[in-house]
Amino acid sequence: MSGFFGIIYTDGRTVQQSLLNSIAGKMVFRGPHGTNVWSDQNLGSSFALMKTGPAPQSSRQPVSLSNRFWLWGDLRLDARDELQTQLNLAISPHLTDEELLLHAWQKWGVDALQQILGDFSFALWDSVKQTLWCGRDFVGPRPFYFAQASGCFCFSNTLRILAALPEISQQLDDIFIGDFLTEGFSPDPDRTVYRDIKRLPAGHLLQFHSGKLHTQRFRTLPIEDPVDLKHPQEYLDAYRRLLSRAVRDRLPHGPTALYLSGGLDSSAVCAFALQIAAANGRKQDLKAFTLGFRAFFDDPEPPLAALTAQHLGISHEILEESELRTFESADTFDNSTPEPDDEFYFARERSLLAKIAAYSPIVLSGDGGDDVLTGQSWPYLTFLARRAKWATLARDVGSYVWDHKSLPPLRAGFRAKFRRLFSREESSPKFPDWLNLDFARRVQLTERRNELRNSQHDSEHPTHPVAYASLHSGLWAGILETEDAGWNRVPLETRAPLLDLRVLRFLLRLPQLPWCMDKYLCRQSMRDDLPQPIVNRPKTPAAGDLVHLSLSQQDWLHRLPKGGSAQIEKFVNWPKWCETLNGSKGSLTNVSLRPAALFLWLKAVESACRFQ
């Protein structure tokens, strides 16, 4: 959550204190508990502190060790006692996570990132080797951006800080814009909307030395054989131990917010958080929050969440608003996102997040519970067949049929393959007819889409190929980045225990039958802790489509010019889009609203002033 920025001038210039002070002031929204700046000739930094816990944090950055290593970053480490034991340090609750990482780096070098667990993005300067190392954890909830220009290299966890630097071009990345208009996001995890600013992908390490950059992945989840425990209860006990530890490591000392929907995952996180807090006499510190939409459609989440909260005996608040305004204030810089986004009710979302942040700077979520527990049994069955484990195969299938009175869902993609084989549809993707044709040709959108489609394939994981590929794709980094303060300017840090690497590693070793069918593991493990309607609730799609609410709202249309603008028409045939929009007649989609989102974002950026 804390904000950091650093710059290295490679052309011999000295860092100006005025620049660092200005940037520190721009990052106060990330760190209301104090700022500081630091410089040493051609190297300088700005820092804004946000106190979160549970571990102590360094109040100033950089943090140094042995006058050789200097660290900037936003870190929260798990399994601190175990790490201190590995480092031969006396276990101390007073050692900061920044100091722990520095000790690990001093002992293991880059291999330290194989040893530590948690959420982090950081930059570490080795003054002896004159090398800067930058890292981002495997899941990637904490962003990291960097840019190299003539005579300088800079980094930050806040995109707009780099975009405002005079040395960095604000030229947009056409490929990113094309991806946004057609997909809603860029599948390239290193791209940003700015051509000269890059993301460090989750699970990657960057090295900057003598003006040269090198990036490499430092962590993948191991591929291991399915775990074979003697009794079903052992699976449940193991899962509960791991999830409880993941929640415990993420609970701060003090007020803590919890997301609570009507689903199983967030309810499970709430249940474990309550058990841990109650054991420490801190039950009153917890409060659950539910985001509701009952003013607009029959939303089942609030009453189901209230049922769970009542069952657990936890304080609960349902956050709702009686009015939704599409693209509210999206054309102003302070109310726009750092990159184009198809969250058409961003102002409402930020307002509700601010209410949660007023209670606590930390919120625990149920994100990540569906990745592995997909109900895809075909890979597991073929794995057993290849290993000639016929007895295990017969036992698992037979038990499933006996318990569920049906065959397990294979989900091998046979239907999709059959449709592609006999489909007469064109293999090339069709793009919206409102795209600027010159733009589409220039960035080769058709070729890019075909390349992306052809590159999509299952991973090498023998039993959980889809989940394994998804976890390594950067998907969660992209989702969680939109919950970061650098995106929404709300000082609220989201922590997701179900994306803990210890939990994920265990889930990837689960036999698909029966544990991964319809979240059977979660349902069985929580059957004594949660209300039965929650435990037995089937996985269901969202009850309402907020995009269609935009059809009844015409105010945002009046803010859009009939003829577009020079900026938007580089990418969109604006008159054609207006014609398509007027002819939608109830078939409005996210795709059809993206040109409006892009137009308003461009307008907001144009209105912003750069640093002087």
C-alpha positions in Angstrom: 0.0 0.0 0.0 2.9 2.4 0.7 4.1 4.4 -2.3 7.6 4.4 -3.6 9.5 6.0 -6.5 13.1 5.9 -7.5 15.3 7.3 -10.3 18.8 6.7 -11.5 20.5 9.2 -13.8 22.9 7.3 -16.0 24.2 10.4 -17.7 25.9 11.8 -14.6 23.1 14.3 -13.6 22.4 14.9 -10.0 18.9 14.2 -8.7 17.0 17.4 -7.9 15.4 17.6 -4.4 12.5 19.6 -5.8 11.5 16.7 -8.1 11.6 14.2 -5.2 9.6 16.5 -2.9 7.0 17.0 -5.6 6.6 13.3 -6.2 6.4 12.6 -2.4 3.5 15.1 -2.3 1.8 13.4 -5.2 2.0 10.0 -3.3 0.4 11.2 0.0 -2.9 9.4 -0.9 -0.9 6.1 -0.8 0.8 6.9 2.5 -0.9 9.2 4.9 1.5 8.3 7.8 4.5 10.2 6.6 6.7 10.9 3.6 10.4 11.2 3.1 12.9 11.8 0.2 16.4 10.6 -0.2 19.2 11.2 -2.7 22.8 10.3 -3.3 24.2 12.1 -6.3 22.6 10.4 -9.4 20.2 8.2 -7.4 17.1 9.5 -5.6 13.8 8.4 -4.2 10.5 9.4 -2.7 8.4 7.4 -0.2 4.9 7.6 1.4 4.2 5.3 4.4 0.9 3.5 4.9 0.9 1.6 8.2 -0.9 -1.8 7.9 0.6 -4.6 9.9 0.6 -7.1 11.4 4.4 -7.0 11.1 6.2 -3.7 11.9 7.2 -1.5 8.9 10.1 0.7 8.3 8.9 4.3 8.6 11.5 5.6 6.0 12.9 4.3 2.8 15.4 3.3 1.5 16.2 0.7 4.2 19.8 -0.3 4.1 21.9 -3.2 5.2 25.8 -3.3 5.6 25.9 0.0 3.7 25.7 -2.1 0.6 22.1 -3.0 -0.1 19.4 -0.4 -0.3 15.7 -1.3 -0.5 12.5 0.5 -1.6 9.2 -1.3 -1.8 5.8 -2.3 -0.5 6.1 -5.7 1.3 4.1 -8.0 3.4 5.9 -11.3 4.2 4.3 -14.6 5.3 5.8 -17.3 7.5 8.1 -14.8 9.2 9.3 -17.0 12.0 10.3 -19.8 9.6 12.2 -17.3 7.5 14.1 -15.9 10.5 15.0 -19.5 11.5 16.3 -20.2 8.0 18.4 -17.0 8.2 19.8 -18.0 11.6 18.3 -14.9 13.2 16.8 -14.7 16.6 13.1 -14.7 16.1 11.9 -11.2 16.7 8.4 -9.6 16.2 10.2 -6.2 15.8 12.2 -7.1 12.7 10.5 -5.3 9.7 9.7 -7.1 6.5 12.0 -4.8 4.7 14.9 -5.9 7.0 14.0 -9.5 6.6 14.2 -9.3 2.8 17.5 -7.6 3.0 18.9 -10.3 5.3 17.6 -12.9 2.9 19.2 -11.2 -0.1 22.5 -10.8 1.7 22.5 -14.6 2.4 21.0 -16.0 -0.9 21.2 -13.2 -3.4 18.5 -13.5 -6.1 17.7 -17.0 -4.8 16.1 -15.2 -1.8 12.9 -14.8 -3.9 12.6 -18.6 -3.9 12.6 -18.6 -0.1 10.2 -15.8 0.8 6.4 -15.9 0.7 4.0 -13.0 0.7 2.9 -9.9 -1.3 5.6 -7.6 -2.5 7.0 -5.3 -5.1 10.4 -3.8 -4.5 13.6 -2.3 -5.9 17.0 -3.2 -4.4 20.2 -1.4 -5.1 23.5 -3.3 -4.8 26.1 -0.5 -4.4 29.0 -2.8 -4.8 27.9 -4.4 -8.1 26.2 -1.1 -9.2 23.1 -3.2 -10.0 19.4 -2.6 -9.4 17.2 -5.6 -8.8 13.4 -5.3 -9.0 10.9 -8.0 -8.0 7.2 -8.7 -7.9 5.7 -11.7 -6.2 4.0 -14.6 -8.0 0.4 -13.5 -7.6 1.2 -9.8 -8.1 -1.4 -7.7 -6.1 1.2 -5.0 -5.7 2.2 -3.4 -9.0 5.6 -2.3 -10.2 6.3 -0.1 -13.2 9.5 1.1 -14.8 10.7 3.2 -17.6 14.1 3.8 -19.3 14.7 7.0 -21.2 17.7 8.8 -22.5 20.0 9.2 -19.5 17.7 7.8 -16.8 15.9 4.7 -15.4 13.0 5.2 -13.0 10.5 2.9 -11.1 7.4 3.2 -8.9 4.3 1.3 -7.8 2.2 4.2 -9.1 1.8 4.4 -12.9 0.8 8.1 -13.0 4.0 9.1 -11.2 6.1 7.8 -14.1 3.7 9.1 -16.7 4.1 12.6 -15.4 7.9 12.7 -15.4 9.3 15.1 -18.0 11.9 12.5 -19.2 9.2 10.0 -20.0 7.1 10.2 -23.2 3.4 10.1 -22.8 3.0 8.5 -26.2 0.3 5.9 -26.1 0.8 2.2 -26.9 -1.4 1.5 -29.9 -1.3 -2.2 -29.3 -2.6 -1.7 -25.7 -5.4 0.5 -27.0 -6.3 -2.0 -29.7 -6.4 -4.8 -27.1 -8.6 -2.6 -24.8 -11.1 -1.9 -27.5 -11.4 -5.5 -28.6 -10.7 -7.5 -25.4 -11.1 -5.0 -22.5 -7.5 -5.6 -21.4 -4.0 -6.3 -22.8 -3.0 -10.0 -22.7 0.7 -8.9 -22.6 1.5 -8.7 -18.9 4.4 -6.2 -19.4 2.4 -3.6 -21.4 0.9 -0.4 -20.1 -1.2 2.2 -22.0 2.1 4.2 -22.3 4.6 3.1 -24.9 7.7 3.8 -22.8 6.4 2.6 -19.4 6.4 -1.1 -18.7 4.9 -3.4 -16.0 7.0 -5.9 -14.2 5.0 -9.1 -14.7 4.0 -11.0 -11.5 6.6 -13.6 -10.5 9.4 -11.8 -12.4 12.7 -10.2 -11.5 14.3 -7.3 -13.4 18.0 -6.5 -13.4 19.3 -3.1 -14.4 23.1 -2.8 -14.8 25.2 -0.5 -17.0 22.2 0.8 -18.8 20.9 -2.6 -19.8 17.7 -4.4 -18.7 17.1 -8.1 -18.3 13.9 -9.6 -17.0 13.2 -13.2 -16.1 10.6 -15.3 -14.2 11.9 -16.3 -10.8 9.0 -18.4 -9.6 6.6 -21.0 -10.9 4.4 -23.3 -8.9 5.8 -26.8 -8.6 4.3 -29.7 -10.6 3.8 -32.5 -8.1 1.9 -35.8 -8.1 -1.5 -35.8 -6.5 -1.4 -36.2 -2.7 -2.8 -39.6 -1.6 -4.0 -39.4 2.0 -5.5 -42.4 3.8 -8.7 -40.8 5.1 -11.0 -38.1 3.6 -10.9 -36.1 6.8 -7.1 -35.7 6.3 -7.7 -33.6 3.2 -10.2 -31.4 5.0 -7.9 -31.0 8.0 -4.9 -30.1 5.7 -6.9 -27.5 3.8 -8.3 -25.9 7.0 -4.8 -25.7 8.5 -3.3 -24.0 5.4 -6.2 -21.6 5.0 -6.2 -20.7 8.7 -2.5 -20.0 8.5 -3.0 -17.8 5.4 -5.7 -15.8 7.1 -3.6 -15.5 10.3 -0.6 -14.1 8.4 -2.8 -11.5 6.8 -4.7 -10.3 9.8 -3.5 -6.9 11.2 -3.6 -6.0 14.8 -6.6 -3.7 14.9 -9.8 -3.0 12.9 -10.0 -5.3 9.9 -12.6 -5.2 7.1 -13.8 -8.4 5.4 -15.6 -8.7 2.0 -18.6 -10.9 2.5 -20.8 -12.0 -0.5 -23.4 -14.7 -0.4 -20.8 -17.2 -1.7 -18.7 -19.8 -0.1 -15.2 -18.4 -0.4 -15.6 -15.0 1.2 -17.7 -16.7 3.9 -15.0 -19.2 4.6 -12.4 -16.4 5.0 -14.7 -14.6 7.3 -15.2 -17.7 9.4 -11.5 -18.3 9.9 -10.7 -14.7 10.5 -13.4 -14.6 13.3 -12.0 -17.8 14.9 -8.5 -16.4 15.0 -9.6 -12.9 16.2 -11.9 -14.4 18.9 -9.0 -16.6 20.2 -7.0 -13.4 20.6 -9.8 -11.5 22.2 -10.2 -9.2 19.1 -13.5 -10.4 17.7 -14.8 -6.8 18.0 -12.1 -5.6 15.5 -13.7 -7.4 12.6 -16.5 -6.0 10.4 -17.9 -7.6 7.2 -19.0 -5.5 4.2 -21.3 -6.5 1.3 -21.7 -4.5 -1.9 -25.3 -4.7 -2.9 -27.4 -3.7 -6.0 -30.9 -4.3 -4.7 -32.1 -1.0 -6.0 -31.5 -2.1 -9.5 -32.3 -5.9 -9.6 -33.1 -8.8 -7.4 -29.7 -9.2 -5.9 -29.5 -12.4 -3.7 -26.1 -11.5 -2.2 -27.0 -9.1 0.6 -29.6 -11.4 2.3 -27.3 -14.4 2.0 -24.3 -12.4 3.4 -26.5 -11.2 6.2 -27.4 -14.9 7.0 -23.7 -15.7 7.2 -22.9 -12.7 9.3 -25.7 -13.5 11.8 -24.6 -17.2 12.0 -21.0 -16.1 12.7 -21.9 -13.3 15.0 -19.9 -10.7 13.2 -20.6 -7.0 12.7 -21.9 -6.5 9.1 -22.8 -3.6 6.9 -24.4 -3.7 3.4 -23.1 -0.9 1.2 -25.7 0.2 -1.4 -26.6 3.3 -3.3 -29.9 4.2 -4.8 -28.5 5.7 -8.0 -26.0 4.6 -10.6 -24.5 7.1 -13.0 -22.6 5.8 -16.0 -19.2 7.3 -16.5 -19.7 9.7 -13.6 -16.9 12.4 -13.8 -14.8 10.0 -15.8 -13.6 12.9 -18.0 -11.8 14.5 -15.0 -8.3 13.4 -14.1 -8.9 12.9 -10.4 -11.9 10.7 -11.1 -10.4 8.6 -14.0 -8.4 5.4 -13.8 -4.6 5.3 -14.7 -5.4 3.3 -17.8 -8.6 2.9 -19.9 -11.0 0.6 -18.1 -14.5 -0.7 -18.8 -15.6 -0.3 -15.3 -18.5 2.1 -16.2 -19.4 2.8 -12.6 -16.0 3.5 -11.3 -17.1 6.5 -9.2 -19.6 4.4 -7.3 -17.1 1.7 -6.7 -14.5 4.1 -5.4 -17.1 5.8 -3.1 -18.0 2.4 -1.5 -14.3 1.4 -1.1 -13.7 4.7 0.7 -16.4 3.8 3.2 -14.6 0.5 3.9 -11.3 2.3 4.2 -12.8 4.6 6.8 -13.1 1.5 9.0 -9.8 -0.2 8.2 -6.9 0.1 5.7 -7.0 -3.7 5.3 -9.7 -5.8 3.8 -9.6 -9.6 3.4 -11.3 -11.0 0.3 -12.3 -14.4 -1.0 -10.6 -13.9 -4.4 -9.0 -17.0 -5.9 -11.2 -19.8 -4.6 -12.4 -21.0 -8.0 -9.1 -21.3 -9.9 -8.3 -24.9 -9.1 -11.7 -26.2 -8.0 -13.0 -26.2 -11.5 -14.6 -29.6 -11.7 -12.5 -30.7 -14.7 -12.0 -34.4 -14.2 -10.7 -35.5 -17.6 -7.0 -34.6 -17.0 -7.0 -36.5 -13.7 -8.6 -39.6 -15.2 -6.1 -39.6 -18.1 -3.3 -39.2 -15.6 -4.4 -42.2 -13.7 -4.8 -44.2 -16.9 -1.3 -43.3 -18.1 0.1 -44.4 -14.8 -2.0 -47.6 -15.0 -3.6 -46.8 -11.7 -6.8 -48.6 -12.6 -7.9 -49.4 -9.1 -7.6 -45.8 -8.1 -9.5 -44.7 -11.2 -12.3 -47.2 -10.6 -12.5 -46.3 -6.9 -12.7 -42.5 -7.5 -15.2 -42.7 -10.3 -17.3 -45.3 -8.5 -17.4 -43.2 -5.3 -18.4 -40.1 -7.2 -21.2 -41.9 -9.0 -22.4 -43.5 -5.8 -22.5 -40.2 -4.0 -23.8 -37.9 -6.7 -25.9 -40.4 -8.8 -24.2 -39.1 -12.0 -20.9 -39.3 -13.9 -18.3 -36.7 -13.0 -18.1 -33.7 -15.4 -15.2 -34.3 -17.8 -14.9 -30.8 -19.2 -12.3 -31.9 -21.7 -13.4 -29.4 -24.4 -14.9 -32.1 -26.7 -17.9 -29.9 -27.6 -15.8 -26.9 -28.5 -13.4 -29.0 -30.6 -16.3 -30.6 -32.4 -17.9 -27.2 -33.1 -14.6 -25.8 -34.5 -14.1 -28.9 -36.6 -17.5 -28.7 -38.3 -18.1 -24.9 -38.1 -18.5 -23.0 -41.3 -17.7 -19.7 -39.6 -14.6 -17.8 -40.6 -11.6 -18.7 -38.6 -10.4 -15.0 -38.5 -12.0 -13.0 -35.7 -14.5 -10.3 -36.4 -13.9 -6.9 -35.0 -16.4 -4.2 -34.2 -17.2 -2.2 -37.4 -16.6 1.0 -35.6 -12.8 0.5 -35.3 -10.7 3.0 -37.3 -9.6 0.8 -40.2 -6.2 2.5 -40.7 -5.5 2.0 -37.0 -6.6 -1.7 -37.2 -4.3 -2.3 -40.1 -1.4 -0.3 -38.6 -1.3 -2.4 -35.4 -2.3 -5.6 -37.3 -5.2 -6.4 -35.0 -6.4 -9.3 -37.1 -3.0 -10.9 -37.1 -2.5 -10.2 -33.4 -5.9 -11.8 -32.5 -5.1 -14.9 -34.5 -1.7 -15.1 -32.9 -3.2 -14.9 -29.4 -5.8 -17.5 -30.2 -3.3 -19.9 -31.6 -0.9 -19.4 -28.6 -3.6 -20.3 -26.1 -2.9 -23.9 -24.9 -3.1 -25.9 -21.8 -0.1 -26.0 -19.5 2.1 -29.0 -18.8 0.4 -29.7 -15.5 -0.9 -33.3 -15.7 -4.0 -33.0 -13.5 -4.8 -29.3 -13.3 -3.7 -27.9 -16.7 -6.3 -25.1 -17.0 -5.8 -23.8 -13.4 -2.0 -24.0 -13.6 -2.0 -22.0 -16.8 -4.4 -19.4 -15.4 -2.3 -19.0 -12.2 0.8 -18.3 -14.3 -0.9 -16.0 -16.9 -0.9 -12.9 -14.8 -4.7 -12.9 -14.6 -4.8 -12.2 -10.9 -2.2 -9.5 -11.0 -4.4 -7.7 -13.5 -7.5 -8.1 -11.4 -5.9 -7.2 -8.1 -4.1 -4.2 -9.6 -7.4 -2.5 -10.0 -7.9 -2.8 -6.3 -4.6 -1.0 -5.5 -4.6 2.5 -4.3 -2.6 3.6 -7.3 -5.6 2.7 -9.4 -8.6 4.0 -7.3 -6.8 6.4 -5.0 -8.4 4.8 -1.9 -6.0 3.8 0.9 -7.4 0.3 1.2 -5.2 -2.8 0.8 -6.8 -6.0 -0.3 -5.4 -9.3 0.9 -6.5 -12.7 -0.5 -5.8 -15.7 1.7 -7.0 -18.2 -1.0 -4.2 -17.0 -3.2 -1.6 -17.8 -0.7 1.1 -20.0 -2.3 0.9 -22.6 0.4 -2.8 -23.0 -0.3 -2.4 -23.0 -4.0 0.4 -25.6 -3.9 -1.9 -27.9 -1.9 -4.9 -27.4 -4.1 -2.8 -28.2 -7.2 -2.0 -31.6 -5.6 -5.6 -32.5 -4.9 -7.1 -35.5 -6.7 -9.8 -34.0 -8.9 -12.3 -36.6 -7.8 -14.1 -35.8 -5.6 -12.3 -32.8 -4.1 -12.4 -30.4 -7.1 -15.9 -31.2 -8.3 -18.2 -28.2 -7.6 -15.9 -27.0 -4.8 -16.5 -30.2 -2.8 -13.4 -29.6 -0.7 -14.6 -26.2 0.4 -18.2 -27.4 1.1 -17.1 -30.3 3.2 -14.5 -28.4 5.1 -16.9 -25.6 6.0 -20.1 -27.6 6.7 -19.9 -27.2 10.4 -18.9 -23.5 10.3 -21.4 -21.9 7.9 -25.1 -21.9 7.3 -26.3 -24.8 5.2 -27.8 -22.5 2.5 -24.3 -21.1 1.9 -22.5 -24.5 2.0 -25.0 -26.0 -0.4 -25.4 -23.0 -2.7 -24.6 -23.8 -6.3 -22.1 -21.7 -8.3 -24.3 -19.1 -10.0 -23.7 -16.2 -12.5 -24.3 -12.6 -11.4 -28.0 -11.9 -11.0 -28.0 -8.6 -12.9 -26.1 -7.0 -15.7 -25.1 -3.5 -14.8 -24.1 -2.7 -18.4 -27.8 -2.9 -19.4 -28.6 -0.2 -16.9 -26.7 2.2 -19.1 -29.5 1.8 -21.7 -31.9 3.7 -19.5 -29.4 6.4 -18.7 -29.0 9.0 -21.3 -27.1 11.7 -19.4 -23.7 10.2 -20.2 -24.5 10.2 -23.9 -25.0 14.0 -23.8 -21.5 14.5 -22.6 -20.1 12.8 -25.8 -19.6 14.9 -28.9 -21.3 13.8 -32.1 -18.2 14.1 -34.1 -15.7 12.7 -31.6 -12.3 14.3 -31.3 -8.9 14.1 -33.0 -7.6 11.9 -30.3 -10.4 9.3 -30.2 -10.7 9.2 -34.0 -7.2 7.8 -34.2 -8.7 4.6 -32.9 -12.4 4.8 -33.5 -14.7 5.7 -36.4 -16.8 7.9 -34.1 -19.8 8.5 -36.4 -20.0 4.8 -37.1 -19.8 4.0 -33.3 -22.6 6.5 -32.6 -24.7 4.8 -35.3 -24.0 1.4 -33.8 -24.8 2.6 -30.3 -28.2 4.1 -31.4 -29.1 0.9 -33.1 -28.2 -1.4 -30.2 -31.9 -1.6 -29.0 -31.2 -3.5 -25.8 -28.1 -5.4 -26.9 -25.6 -3.1 -25.3 -22.4 -4.8 -24.3 -19.1 -4.0 -22.6 -17.5 -3.9 -26.1 -19.9 -1.3 -27.4 -19.2 1.0 -24.5 -15.4 0.9 -24.6 -15.1 3.7 -27.1 -16.9 6.0 -24.7 -14.6 4.9 -21.9 -11.6 5.5 -24.0 -12.8 8.9 -25.1 -13.4 10.1 -21.6 -10.1 8.7 -20.4 -8.3 10.6 -23.2 -10.1 13.7 -22.3 -9.1 13.3 -18.6 -5.5 12.8 -19.5 -5.4 15.8 -21.8 -6.7 18.0 -19.0 -3.9 16.9 -16.6 -0.8 19.0 -16.0 2.6 17.4 -16.1 5.3 17.9 -13.5 7.2 21.1 -14.0 
